[in-house]
Structures are given as structure tokens and as C-alpha cells.
Amino acid sequence: MRQQILQWTGLPVCVGIRPTKTLVKLANHCAKKRTAFNSVCNFYQMPVDNINQILNEIDVGEVCGVGRKLVPKL
């Protein structure tokens, strides 16, 4: 999918996969910022312990579209 979008539009993209909008944004953030994911982060294929570790490592304010609104509440 990423290769086809790049070929058709010339735009590089990252992909985050998860069932909720907030977790998708987190997965996409990981896909962009962590080279180990190679631009695709699929939380469905990841053990829960690994997801929890990622959640503990990332500051809410870093996640685009989520952080700024939730930081004061958290």
C-alpha cells in the first residue's frame, strides 16, 4: 500500500493500525518516529507487553492530533 501511494502520488506515507482513532494516531506516531517499524506500525501483531512499554515511553504531548488536547486532562 505504501509503495503504491508513493508511486502514484510521490508522497511517502507511514501507516498505523489499531481499532481506535487515538491508538491509530499513536501507532502512526511510532511508524514515523521509530525506525524499527519501517514506516508501518501494526499493534495487532504486537504483544500487549510491547504496546504497554511503548505507551509508557511516549509522552502524550508528542502524538499529533491527540497530545495537546489531552495533556492538561492527564
mmCIF file of the N, C-alpha and C atoms, coordinates in Angstrom:
data_MODEL
# 
_entry.id   MODEL 
# 
loop_
_atom_site.group_PDB 
_atom_site.id 
_atom_site.type_symbol 
_atom_site.label_atom_id 
_atom_site.label_alt_id 
_atom_site.label_comp_id 
_atom_site.label_asym_id 
_atom_site.label_entity_id 
_atom_site.label_seq_id 
_atom_site.pdbx_PDB_ins_code 
_atom_site.Cartn_x 
_atom_site.Cartn_y 
_atom_site.Cartn_z 
_atom_site.occupancy 
_atom_site.B_iso_or_equiv 
_atom_site.pdbx_formal_charge 
_atom_site.auth_seq_id 
_atom_site.auth_comp_id 
_atom_site.auth_asym_id 
_atom_site.auth_atom_id 
_atom_site.pdbx_PDB_model_num 
ATOM 1   N N  . MET A 1 1  ? 0.824  -1.177 0.000  1.00 0.00 ? 1  MET A N  1 
ATOM 2   C CA . MET A 1 1  ? 0.000  0.000  0.000  1.00 0.00 ? 1  MET A CA 1 
ATOM 3   C C  . MET A 1 1  ? 0.880  1.257  0.000  1.00 0.00 ? 1  MET A C  1 
ATOM 4   N N  . ARG A 1 2  ? 1.898  1.270  0.882  1.00 0.00 ? 2  ARG A N  1 
ATOM 5   C CA . ARG A 1 2  ? 2.791  2.436  0.948  1.00 0.00 ? 2  ARG A CA 1 
ATOM 6   C C  . ARG A 1 2  ? 3.495  2.660  -0.384 1.00 0.00 ? 2  ARG A C  1 
ATOM 7   N N  . GLN A 1 3  ? 3.967  1.577  -0.995 1.00 0.00 ? 3  GLN A N  1 
ATOM 8   C CA . GLN A 1 3  ? 4.691  1.697  -2.256 1.00 0.00 ? 3  GLN A CA 1 
ATOM 9   C C  . GLN A 1 3  ? 3.782  2.232  -3.362 1.00 0.00 ? 3  GLN A C  1 
ATOM 10  N N  . GLN A 1 4  ? 2.545  1.784  -3.373 1.00 0.00 ? 4  GLN A N  1 
ATOM 11  C CA . GLN A 1 4  ? 1.614  2.235  -4.405 1.00 0.00 ? 4  GLN A CA 1 
ATOM 12  C C  . GLN A 1 4  ? 1.292  3.718  -4.243 1.00 0.00 ? 4  GLN A C  1 
ATOM 13  N N  . ILE A 1 5  ? 1.092  4.169  -3.013 1.00 0.00 ? 5  ILE A N  1 
ATOM 14  C CA . ILE A 1 5  ? 0.837  5.588  -2.767 1.00 0.00 ? 5  ILE A CA 1 
ATOM 15  C C  . ILE A 1 5  ? 2.036  6.420  -3.185 1.00 0.00 ? 5  ILE A C  1 
ATOM 16  N N  . LEU A 1 6  ? 3.233  5.946  -2.844 1.00 0.00 ? 6  LEU A N  1 
ATOM 17  C CA . LEU A 1 6  ? 4.450  6.651  -3.245 1.00 0.00 ? 6  LEU A CA 1 
ATOM 18  C C  . LEU A 1 6  ? 4.554  6.725  -4.771 1.00 0.00 ? 6  LEU A C  1 
ATOM 19  N N  . GLN A 1 7  ? 4.266  5.621  -5.440 1.00 0.00 ? 7  GLN A N  1 
ATOM 20  C CA . GLN A 1 7  ? 4.346  5.584  -6.899 1.00 0.00 ? 7  GLN A CA 1 
ATOM 21  C C  . GLN A 1 7  ? 3.312  6.511  -7.532 1.00 0.00 ? 7  GLN A C  1 
ATOM 22  N N  . TRP A 1 8  ? 2.078  6.489  -7.050 1.00 0.00 ? 8  TRP A N  1 
ATOM 23  C CA . TRP A 1 8  ? 1.009  7.271  -7.662 1.00 0.00 ? 8  TRP A CA 1 
ATOM 24  C C  . TRP A 1 8  ? 1.096  8.757  -7.340 1.00 0.00 ? 8  TRP A C  1 
ATOM 25  N N  . THR A 1 9  ? 1.519  9.085  -6.107 1.00 0.00 ? 9  THR A N  1 
ATOM 26  C CA . THR A 1 9  ? 1.479  10.490 -5.687 1.00 0.00 ? 9  THR A CA 1 
ATOM 27  C C  . THR A 1 9  ? 2.856  11.112 -5.477 1.00 0.00 ? 9  THR A C  1 
ATOM 28  N N  . GLY A 1 10 ? 3.847  10.266 -5.271 1.00 0.00 ? 10 GLY A N  1 
ATOM 29  C CA . GLY A 1 10 ? 5.177  10.776 -4.956 1.00 0.00 ? 10 GLY A CA 1 
ATOM 30  C C  . GLY A 1 10 ? 5.331  11.161 -3.497 1.00 0.00 ? 10 GLY A C  1 
ATOM 31  N N  . LEU A 1 11 ? 4.336  10.830 -2.672 1.00 0.00 ? 11 LEU A N  1 
ATOM 32  C CA . LEU A 1 11 ? 4.365  11.177 -1.254 1.00 0.00 ? 11 LEU A CA 1 
ATOM 33  C C  . LEU A 1 11 ? 4.702  9.960  -0.396 1.00 0.00 ? 11 LEU A C  1 
ATOM 34  N N  . PRO A 1 12 ? 5.711  10.068 0.443  1.00 0.00 ? 12 PRO A N  1 
ATOM 35  C CA . PRO A 1 12 ? 5.980  8.973  1.376  1.00 0.00 ? 12 PRO A CA 1 
ATOM 36  C C  . PRO A 1 12 ? 4.937  8.992  2.493  1.00 0.00 ? 12 PRO A C  1 
ATOM 37  N N  . VAL A 1 13 ? 4.485  7.826  2.920  1.00 0.00 ? 13 VAL A N  1 
ATOM 38  C CA . VAL A 1 13 ? 3.481  7.753  3.980  1.00 0.00 ? 13 VAL A CA 1 
ATOM 39  C C  . VAL A 1 13 ? 3.903  6.745  5.042  1.00 0.00 ? 13 VAL A C  1 
ATOM 40  N N  . CYS A 1 14 ? 3.353  6.926  6.225  1.00 0.00 ? 14 CYS A N  1 
ATOM 41  C CA . CYS A 1 14 ? 3.512  5.979  7.313  1.00 0.00 ? 14 CYS A CA 1 
ATOM 42  C C  . CYS A 1 14 ? 2.133  5.447  7.663  1.00 0.00 ? 14 CYS A C  1 
ATOM 43  N N  . VAL A 1 15 ? 2.093  4.221  8.178  1.00 0.00 ? 15 VAL A N  1 
ATOM 44  C CA . VAL A 1 15 ? 0.821  3.577  8.460  1.00 0.00 ? 15 VAL A CA 1 
ATOM 45  C C  . VAL A 1 15 ? 0.794  3.098  9.907  1.00 0.00 ? 15 VAL A C  1 
ATOM 46  N N  . GLY A 1 16 ? -0.302 3.436  10.594 1.00 0.00 ? 16 GLY A N  1 
ATOM 47  C CA . GLY A 1 16 ? -0.543 2.946  11.945 1.00 0.00 ? 16 GLY A CA 1 
ATOM 48  C C  . GLY A 1 16 ? -1.848 2.176  11.968 1.00 0.00 ? 16 GLY A C  1 
ATOM 49  N N  . ILE A 1 17 ? -1.845 0.978  12.543 1.00 0.00 ? 17 ILE A N  1 
ATOM 50  C CA . ILE A 1 17 ? -3.026 0.121  12.522 1.00 0.00 ? 17 ILE A CA 1 
ATOM 51  C C  . ILE A 1 17 ? -3.445 -0.231 13.950 1.00 0.00 ? 17 ILE A C  1 
ATOM 52  N N  . ARG A 1 18 ? -4.700 0.048  14.264 1.00 0.00 ? 18 ARG A N  1 
ATOM 53  C CA . ARG A 1 18 ? -5.293 -0.262 15.570 1.00 0.00 ? 18 ARG A CA 1 
ATOM 54  C C  . ARG A 1 18 ? -6.779 0.064  15.507 1.00 0.00 ? 18 ARG A C  1 
ATOM 55  N N  . PRO A 1 19 ? -7.619 -0.414 16.434 1.00 0.00 ? 19 PRO A N  1 
ATOM 56  C CA . PRO A 1 19 ? -9.072 -0.260 16.302 1.00 0.00 ? 19 PRO A CA 1 
ATOM 57  C C  . PRO A 1 19 ? -9.644 1.117  16.663 1.00 0.00 ? 19 PRO A C  1 
ATOM 58  N N  . THR A 1 20 ? -8.943 1.931  17.424 1.00 0.00 ? 20 THR A N  1 
ATOM 59  C CA . THR A 1 20 ? -9.495 3.222  17.813 1.00 0.00 ? 20 THR A CA 1 
ATOM 60  C C  . THR A 1 20 ? -8.683 4.352  17.191 1.00 0.00 ? 20 THR A C  1 
ATOM 61  N N  . LYS A 1 21 ? -9.322 5.484  17.013 1.00 0.00 ? 21 LYS A N  1 
ATOM 62  C CA . LYS A 1 21 ? -8.660 6.629  16.383 1.00 0.00 ? 21 LYS A CA 1 
ATOM 63  C C  . LYS A 1 21 ? -7.433 7.072  17.185 1.00 0.00 ? 21 LYS A C  1 
ATOM 64  N N  . THR A 1 22 ? -7.550 7.096  18.491 1.00 0.00 ? 22 THR A N  1 
ATOM 65  C CA . THR A 1 22 ? -6.432 7.528  19.329 1.00 0.00 ? 22 THR A CA 1 
ATOM 66  C C  . THR A 1 22 ? -5.258 6.568  19.221 1.00 0.00 ? 22 THR A C  1 
ATOM 67  N N  . LEU A 1 23 ? -5.528 5.262  19.280 1.00 0.00 ? 23 LEU A N  1 
ATOM 68  C CA . LEU A 1 23 ? -4.442 4.286  19.166 1.00 0.00 ? 23 LEU A CA 1 
ATOM 69  C C  . LEU A 1 23 ? -3.855 4.251  17.760 1.00 0.00 ? 23 LEU A C  1 
ATOM 70  N N  . VAL A 1 24 ? -4.664 4.541  16.756 1.00 0.00 ? 24 VAL A N  1 
ATOM 71  C CA . VAL A 1 24 ? -4.134 4.642  15.392 1.00 0.00 ? 24 VAL A CA 1 
ATOM 72  C C  . VAL A 1 24 ? -3.144 5.795  15.309 1.00 0.00 ? 24 VAL A C  1 
ATOM 73  N N  . LYS A 1 25 ? -3.479 6.908  15.931 1.00 0.00 ? 25 LYS A N  1 
ATOM 74  C CA . LYS A 1 25 ? -2.562 8.052  15.934 1.00 0.00 ? 25 LYS A CA 1 
ATOM 75  C C  . LYS A 1 25 ? -1.265 7.704  16.644 1.00 0.00 ? 25 LYS A C  1 
ATOM 76  N N  . LEU A 1 26 ? -1.365 6.958  17.735 1.00 0.00 ? 26 LEU A N  1 
ATOM 77  C CA . LEU A 1 26 ? -0.165 6.521  18.444 1.00 0.00 ? 26 LEU A CA 1 
ATOM 78  C C  . LEU A 1 26 ? 0.656  5.571  17.564 1.00 0.00 ? 26 LEU A C  1 
ATOM 79  N N  . ALA A 1 27 ? -0.006 4.621  16.925 1.00 0.00 ? 27 ALA A N  1 
ATOM 80  C CA . ALA A 1 27 ? 0.699  3.681  16.051 1.00 0.00 ? 27 ALA A CA 1 
ATOM 81  C C  . ALA A 1 27 ? 1.356  4.413  14.880 1.00 0.00 ? 27 ALA A C  1 
ATOM 82  N N  . ASN A 1 28 ? 0.662  5.392  14.317 1.00 0.00 ? 28 ASN A N  1 
ATOM 83  C CA . ASN A 1 28 ? 1.235  6.167  13.223 1.00 0.00 ? 28 ASN A CA 1 
ATOM 84  C C  . ASN A 1 28 ? 2.435  6.982  13.706 1.00 0.00 ? 28 ASN A C  1 
ATOM 85  N N  . HIS A 1 29 ? 2.341  7.518  14.917 1.00 0.00 ? 29 HIS A N  1 
ATOM 86  C CA . HIS A 1 29 ? 3.469  8.246  15.506 1.00 0.00 ? 29 HIS A CA 1 
ATOM 87  C C  . HIS A 1 29 ? 4.687  7.320  15.610 1.00 0.00 ? 29 HIS A C  1 
ATOM 88  N N  . CYS A 1 30 ? 4.457  6.099  16.070 1.00 0.00 ? 30 CYS A N  1 
ATOM 89  C CA . CYS A 1 30 ? 5.558  5.124  16.166 1.00 0.00 ? 30 CYS A CA 1 
ATOM 90  C C  . CYS A 1 30 ? 6.123  4.789  14.793 1.00 0.00 ? 30 CYS A C  1 
ATOM 91  N N  . ALA A 1 31 ? 5.239  4.646  13.811 1.00 0.00 ? 31 ALA A N  1 
ATOM 92  C CA . ALA A 1 31 ? 5.688  4.335  12.452 1.00 0.00 ? 31 ALA A CA 1 
ATOM 93  C C  . ALA A 1 31 ? 6.579  5.445  11.903 1.00 0.00 ? 31 ALA A C  1 
ATOM 94  N N  . LYS A 1 32 ? 6.260  6.699  12.249 1.00 0.00 ? 32 LYS A N  1 
ATOM 95  C CA . LYS A 1 32 ? 7.048  7.835  11.769 1.00 0.00 ? 32 LYS A CA 1 
ATOM 96  C C  . LYS A 1 32 ? 8.360  7.990  12.515 1.00 0.00 ? 32 LYS A C  1 
ATOM 97  N N  . LYS A 1 33 ? 8.329  7.835  13.824 1.00 0.00 ? 33 LYS A N  1 
ATOM 98  C CA . LYS A 1 33 ? 9.471  8.204  14.659 1.00 0.00 ? 33 LYS A CA 1 
ATOM 99  C C  . LYS A 1 33 ? 10.427 7.065  14.989 1.00 0.00 ? 33 LYS A C  1 
ATOM 100 N N  . ARG A 1 34 ? 9.974  5.836  14.900 1.00 0.00 ? 34 ARG A N  1 
ATOM 101 C CA . ARG A 1 34 ? 10.817 4.695  15.287 1.00 0.00 ? 34 ARG A CA 1 
ATOM 102 C C  . ARG A 1 34 ? 11.200 3.887  14.051 1.00 0.00 ? 34 ARG A C  1 
ATOM 103 N N  . THR A 1 35 ? 12.468 3.904  13.738 1.00 0.00 ? 35 THR A N  1 
ATOM 104 C CA . THR A 1 35 ? 12.945 3.250  12.516 1.00 0.00 ? 35 THR A CA 1 
ATOM 105 C C  . THR A 1 35 ? 12.729 1.740  12.528 1.00 0.00 ? 35 THR A C  1 
ATOM 106 N N  . ALA A 1 36 ? 12.622 1.149  13.696 1.00 0.00 ? 36 ALA A N  1 
ATOM 107 C CA . ALA A 1 36 ? 12.429 -0.300 13.788 1.00 0.00 ? 36 ALA A CA 1 
ATOM 108 C C  . ALA A 1 36 ? 11.129 -0.747 13.120 1.00 0.00 ? 36 ALA A C  1 
ATOM 109 N N  . PHE A 1 37 ? 10.145 0.148  13.015 1.00 0.00 ? 37 PHE A N  1 
ATOM 110 C CA . PHE A 1 37 ? 8.861  -0.202 12.420 1.00 0.00 ? 37 PHE A CA 1 
ATOM 111 C C  . PHE A 1 37 ? 8.848  -0.086 10.901 1.00 0.00 ? 37 PHE A C  1 
ATOM 112 N N  . ASN A 1 38 ? 9.865  0.520  10.325 1.00 0.00 ? 38 ASN A N  1 
ATOM 113 C CA . ASN A 1 38 ? 9.960  0.654  8.867  1.00 0.00 ? 38 ASN A CA 1 
ATOM 114 C C  . ASN A 1 38 ? 8.699  1.291  8.277  1.00 0.00 ? 38 ASN A C  1 
ATOM 115 N N  . SER A 1 39 ? 8.210  2.337  8.923  1.00 0.00 ? 39 SER A N  1 
ATOM 116 C CA . SER A 1 39 ? 7.075  3.154  8.483  1.00 0.00 ? 39 SER A CA 1 
ATOM 117 C C  . SER A 1 39 ? 5.709  2.474  8.585  1.00 0.00 ? 39 SER A C  1 
ATOM 118 N N  . VAL A 1 40 ? 5.637  1.266  9.181  1.00 0.00 ? 40 VAL A N  1 
ATOM 119 C CA . VAL A 1 40 ? 4.350  0.599  9.390  1.00 0.00 ? 40 VAL A CA 1 
ATOM 120 C C  . VAL A 1 40 ? 4.323  0.037  10.804 1.00 0.00 ? 40 VAL A C  1 
ATOM 121 N N  . CYS A 1 41 ? 3.374  0.506  11.605 1.00 0.00 ? 41 CYS A N  1 
ATOM 122 C CA . CYS A 1 41 ? 3.232  0.010  12.970 1.00 0.00 ? 41 CYS A CA 1 
ATOM 123 C C  . CYS A 1 41 ? 1.853  -0.627 13.113 1.00 0.00 ? 41 CYS A C  1 
ATOM 124 N N  . ASN A 1 42 ? 1.848  -1.928 13.326 1.00 0.00 ? 42 ASN A N  1 
ATOM 125 C CA . ASN A 1 42 ? 0.603  -2.681 13.459 1.00 0.00 ? 42 ASN A CA 1 
ATOM 126 C C  . ASN A 1 42 ? 0.521  -3.234 14.877 1.00 0.00 ? 42 ASN A C  1 
ATOM 127 N N  . PHE A 1 43 ? -0.281 -2.590 15.711 1.00 0.00 ? 43 PHE A N  1 
ATOM 128 C CA . PHE A 1 43 ? -0.404 -3.022 17.100 1.00 0.00 ? 43 PHE A CA 1 
ATOM 129 C C  . PHE A 1 43 ? -1.089 -4.378 17.218 1.00 0.00 ? 43 PHE A C  1 
ATOM 130 N N  . TYR A 1 44 ? -1.836 -4.798 16.196 1.00 0.00 ? 44 TYR A N  1 
ATOM 131 C CA . TYR A 1 44 ? -2.482 -6.116 16.236 1.00 0.00 ? 44 TYR A CA 1 
ATOM 132 C C  . TYR A 1 44 ? -1.461 -7.245 16.253 1.00 0.00 ? 44 TYR A C  1 
ATOM 133 N N  . GLN A 1 45 ? -0.307 -7.045 15.651 1.00 0.00 ? 45 GLN A N  1 
ATOM 134 C CA . GLN A 1 45 ? 0.725  -8.073 15.575 1.00 0.00 ? 45 GLN A CA 1 
ATOM 135 C C  . GLN A 1 45 ? 1.728  -7.984 16.716 1.00 0.00 ? 45 GLN A C  1 
ATOM 136 N N  . MET A 1 46 ? 1.470  -7.122 17.670 1.00 0.00 ? 46 MET A N  1 
ATOM 137 C CA . MET A 1 46 ? 2.426  -6.857 18.740 1.00 0.00 ? 46 MET A CA 1 
ATOM 138 C C  . MET A 1 46 ? 1.891  -7.389 20.070 1.00 0.00 ? 46 MET A C  1 
ATOM 139 N N  . PRO A 1 47 ? 2.748  -8.022 20.874 1.00 0.00 ? 47 PRO A N  1 
ATOM 140 C CA . PRO A 1 47 ? 2.310  -8.454 22.201 1.00 0.00 ? 47 PRO A CA 1 
ATOM 141 C C  . PRO A 1 47 ? 1.887  -7.261 23.064 1.00 0.00 ? 47 PRO A C  1 
ATOM 142 N N  . VAL A 1 48 ? 0.928  -7.483 23.936 1.00 0.00 ? 48 VAL A N  1 
ATOM 143 C CA . VAL A 1 48 ? 0.399  -6.421 24.798 1.00 0.00 ? 48 VAL A CA 1 
ATOM 144 C C  . VAL A 1 48 ? 1.503  -5.789 25.635 1.00 0.00 ? 48 VAL A C  1 
ATOM 145 N N  . ASP A 1 49 ? 2.462  -6.572 26.092 1.00 0.00 ? 49 ASP A N  1 
ATOM 146 C CA . ASP A 1 49 ? 3.568  -6.026 26.892 1.00 0.00 ? 49 ASP A CA 1 
ATOM 147 C C  . ASP A 1 49 ? 4.361  -4.993 26.100 1.00 0.00 ? 49 ASP A C  1 
ATOM 148 N N  . ASN A 1 50 ? 4.574  -5.256 24.813 1.00 0.00 ? 50 ASN A N  1 
ATOM 149 C CA . ASN A 1 50 ? 5.314  -4.301 23.980 1.00 0.00 ? 50 ASN A CA 1 
ATOM 150 C C  . ASN A 1 50 ? 4.521  -3.009 23.789 1.00 0.00 ? 50 ASN A C  1 
ATOM 151 N N  . ILE A 1 51 ? 3.211  -3.142 23.592 1.00 0.00 ? 51 ILE A N  1 
ATOM 152 C CA . ILE A 1 51 ? 2.364  -1.957 23.439 1.00 0.00 ? 51 ILE A CA 1 
ATOM 153 C C  . ILE A 1 51 ? 2.387  -1.128 24.723 1.00 0.00 ? 51 ILE A C  1 
ATOM 154 N N  . ASN A 1 52 ? 2.287  -1.802 25.860 1.00 0.00 ? 52 ASN A N  1 
ATOM 155 C CA . ASN A 1 52 ? 2.326  -1.087 27.141 1.00 0.00 ? 52 ASN A CA 1 
ATOM 156 C C  . ASN A 1 52 ? 3.659  -0.378 27.340 1.00 0.00 ? 52 ASN A C  1 
ATOM 157 N N  . GLN A 1 53 ? 4.748  -1.000 26.926 1.00 0.00 ? 53 GLN A N  1 
ATOM 158 C CA . GLN A 1 53 ? 6.064  -0.373 27.034 1.00 0.00 ? 53 GLN A CA 1 
ATOM 159 C C  . GLN A 1 53 ? 6.115  0.894  26.181 1.00 0.00 ? 53 GLN A C  1 
ATOM 160 N N  . ILE A 1 54 ? 5.579  0.818  24.961 1.00 0.00 ? 54 ILE A N  1 
ATOM 161 C CA . ILE A 1 54 ? 5.546  1.988  24.084 1.00 0.00 ? 54 ILE A CA 1 
ATOM 162 C C  . ILE A 1 54 ? 4.705  3.091  24.713 1.00 0.00 ? 54 ILE A C  1 
ATOM 163 N N  . LEU A 1 55 ? 3.544  2.727  25.263 1.00 0.00 ? 55 LEU A N  1 
ATOM 164 C CA . LEU A 1 55 ? 2.682  3.710  25.910 1.00 0.00 ? 55 LEU A CA 1 
ATOM 165 C C  . LEU A 1 55 ? 3.402  4.403  27.060 1.00 0.00 ? 55 LEU A C  1 
ATOM 166 N N  . ASN A 1 56 ? 4.218  3.677  27.798 1.00 0.00 ? 56 ASN A N  1 
ATOM 167 C CA . ASN A 1 56 ? 4.961  4.260  28.911 1.00 0.00 ? 56 ASN A CA 1 
ATOM 168 C C  . ASN A 1 56 ? 6.100  5.163  28.453 1.00 0.00 ? 56 ASN A C  1 
ATOM 169 N N  . GLU A 1 57 ? 6.647  4.905  27.280 1.00 0.00 ? 57 GLU A N  1 
ATOM 170 C CA . GLU A 1 57 ? 7.804  5.657  26.793 1.00 0.00 ? 57 GLU A CA 1 
ATOM 171 C C  . GLU A 1 57 ? 7.439  6.964  26.094 1.00 0.00 ? 57 GLU A C  1 
ATOM 172 N N  . ILE A 1 58 ? 6.247  7.037  25.522 1.00 0.00 ? 58 ILE A N  1 
ATOM 173 C CA . ILE A 1 58 ? 5.874  8.196  24.717 1.00 0.00 ? 58 ILE A CA 1 
ATOM 174 C C  . ILE A 1 58 ? 5.050  9.170  25.543 1.00 0.00 ? 58 ILE A C  1 
ATOM 175 N N  . ASP A 1 59 ? 5.459  10.425 25.519 1.00 0.00 ? 59 ASP A N  1 
ATOM 176 C CA . ASP A 1 59 ? 4.715  11.492 26.180 1.00 0.00 ? 59 ASP A CA 1 
ATOM 177 C C  . ASP A 1 59 ? 3.472  11.802 25.350 1.00 0.00 ? 59 ASP A C  1 
ATOM 178 N N  . VAL A 1 60 ? 2.345  11.958 25.992 1.00 0.00 ? 60 VAL A N  1 
ATOM 179 C CA . VAL A 1 60 ? 1.088  12.217 25.293 1.00 0.00 ? 60 VAL A CA 1 
ATOM 180 C C  . VAL A 1 60 ? 1.202  13.440 24.387 1.00 0.00 ? 60 VAL A C  1 
ATOM 181 N N  . GLY A 1 61 ? 1.942  14.437 24.816 1.00 0.00 ? 61 GLY A N  1 
ATOM 182 C CA . GLY A 1 61 ? 2.092  15.656 24.043 1.00 0.00 ? 61 GLY A CA 1 
ATOM 183 C C  . GLY A 1 61 ? 2.804  15.477 22.720 1.00 0.00 ? 61 GLY A C  1 
ATOM 184 N N  . GLU A 1 62 ? 3.475  14.349 22.523 1.00 0.00 ? 62 GLU A N  1 
ATOM 185 C CA . GLU A 1 62 ? 4.203  14.090 21.283 1.00 0.00 ? 62 GLU A CA 1 
ATOM 186 C C  . GLU A 1 62 ? 3.309  13.604 20.157 1.00 0.00 ? 62 GLU A C  1 
ATOM 187 N N  . VAL A 1 63 ? 2.170  13.007 20.485 1.00 0.00 ? 63 VAL A N  1 
ATOM 188 C CA . VAL A 1 63 ? 1.334  12.367 19.480 1.00 0.00 ? 63 VAL A CA 1 
ATOM 189 C C  . VAL A 1 63 ? 0.468  13.413 18.774 1.00 0.00 ? 63 VAL A C  1 
ATOM 190 N N  . CYS A 1 64 ? 0.658  13.546 17.476 1.00 0.00 ? 64 CYS A N  1 
ATOM 191 C CA . CYS A 1 64 ? -0.024 14.555 16.677 1.00 0.00 ? 64 CYS A CA 1 
ATOM 192 C C  . CYS A 1 64 ? -1.539 14.372 16.703 1.00 0.00 ? 64 CYS A C  1 
ATOM 193 N N  . GLY A 1 65 ? -2.241 15.446 17.001 1.00 0.00 ? 65 GLY A N  1 
ATOM 194 C CA . GLY A 1 65 ? -3.689 15.406 16.994 1.00 0.00 ? 65 GLY A CA 1 
ATOM 195 C C  . GLY A 1 65 ? -4.327 14.877 18.256 1.00 0.00 ? 65 GLY A C  1 
ATOM 196 N N  . VAL A 1 66 ? -3.529 14.401 19.184 1.00 0.00 ? 66 VAL A N  1 
ATOM 197 C CA . VAL A 1 66 ? -4.062 13.852 20.425 1.00 0.00 ? 66 VAL A CA 1 
ATOM 198 C C  . VAL A 1 66 ? -3.489 14.607 21.608 1.00 0.00 ? 66 VAL A C  1 
ATOM 199 N N  . GLY A 1 67 ? -2.184 14.733 21.633 1.00 0.00 ? 67 GLY A N  1 
ATOM 200 C CA . GLY A 1 67 ? -1.454 15.212 22.788 1.00 0.00 ? 67 GLY A CA 1 
ATOM 201 C C  . GLY A 1 67 ? -1.865 16.529 23.367 1.00 0.00 ? 67 GLY A C  1 
ATOM 202 N N  . ARG A 1 68 ? -1.908 17.557 22.559 1.00 0.00 ? 68 ARG A N  1 
ATOM 203 C CA . ARG A 1 68 ? -2.141 18.909 23.101 1.00 0.00 ? 68 ARG A CA 1 
ATOM 204 C C  . ARG A 1 68 ? -3.479 19.013 23.815 1.00 0.00 ? 68 ARG A C  1 
ATOM 205 N N  . LYS A 1 69 ? -4.468 18.304 23.329 1.00 0.00 ? 69 LYS A N  1 
ATOM 206 C CA . LYS A 1 69 ? -5.792 18.376 23.932 1.00 0.00 ? 69 LYS A CA 1 
ATOM 207 C C  . LYS A 1 69 ? -5.875 17.590 25.237 1.00 0.00 ? 69 LYS A C  1 
ATOM 208 N N  . LEU A 1 70 ? -5.129 16.498 25.317 1.00 0.00 ? 70 LEU A N  1 
ATOM 209 C CA . LEU A 1 70 ? -5.223 15.627 26.483 1.00 0.00 ? 70 LEU A CA 1 
ATOM 210 C C  . LEU A 1 70 ? -4.223 15.923 27.585 1.00 0.00 ? 70 LEU A C  1 
ATOM 211 N N  . VAL A 1 71 ? -3.134 16.597 27.254 1.00 0.00 ? 71 VAL A N  1 
ATOM 212 C CA . VAL A 1 71 ? -2.097 16.848 28.260 1.00 0.00 ? 71 VAL A CA 1 
ATOM 213 C C  . VAL A 1 71 ? -2.664 17.528 29.497 1.00 0.00 ? 71 VAL A C  1 
ATOM 214 N N  . PRO A 1 72 ? -3.466 18.599 29.395 1.00 0.00 ? 72 PRO A N  1 
ATOM 215 C CA . PRO A 1 72 ? -3.995 19.229 30.601 1.00 0.00 ? 72 PRO A CA 1 
ATOM 216 C C  . PRO A 1 72 ? -4.897 18.282 31.415 1.00 0.00 ? 72 PRO A C  1 
ATOM 217 N N  . LYS A 1 73 ? -5.651 17.426 30.756 1.00 0.00 ? 73 LYS A N  1 
ATOM 218 C CA . LYS A 1 73 ? -6.535 16.492 31.458 1.00 0.00 ? 73 LYS A CA 1 
ATOM 219 C C  . LYS A 1 73 ? -5.739 15.421 32.184 1.00 0.00 ? 73 LYS A C  1 
ATOM 220 N N  . LEU A 1 74 ? -4.645 14.987 31.571 1.00 0.00 ? 74 LEU A N  1 
ATOM 221 C CA . LEU A 1 74 ? -3.858 13.911 32.163 1.00 0.00 ? 74 LEU A CA 1 
ATOM 222 C C  . LEU A 1 74 ? -2.917 14.454 33.221 1.00 0.00 ? 74 LEU A C  1 
# 
